[in-house]
């Protein structure tokens, strides 16, 4: 159960990151890792 919740949360973060990047006028993510790093670098937690 915990594993599923963790995977779901990671997938949701990777899905929403491009929308946030677009709203901020940033370039598209190269991959999911780049998307997650972007969120961390910009204080999204």
N, C-alpha and C positions, 0 to 999 in steps of 0.2 A: 504494500500500500504506500509506504513512504517513497519507495523508488519511483512509483508511477507519478506521485505528486511532484517529485523533484524533476523528473523528465518533462512533465507537463508545464511546470513553471519555466524551465529553460526554453522550451519551444515557444511559449507565449512571449517571453522576453525577446527572443530572436525574431518573432513575427512582428512585434510592435516597433522594434528599433528602426526599421526603414521608414516608417511613418514619422517618427520623431525626427530622424535625420532630415527628411524631406521638409518638414515644417521649419527646421532650423536653417534650411538652405545649404546643407552639407552634401558632399558627394555620396553616392551609394556605397553600401558596405561591400567589401570584396568577398566576404564569406560570413558565416554565422559567428565565428570567433571575433571578427572585426566588429560586428554588430554589438556583441556583448561588451567588448572593450569600450566601445563608444558610450554605452550606457553608464558604465563604471566611471569613465573619465569625466562625464558630465553630471555626476552625482545622482543618477537615478538608482534608487535602491528600494 
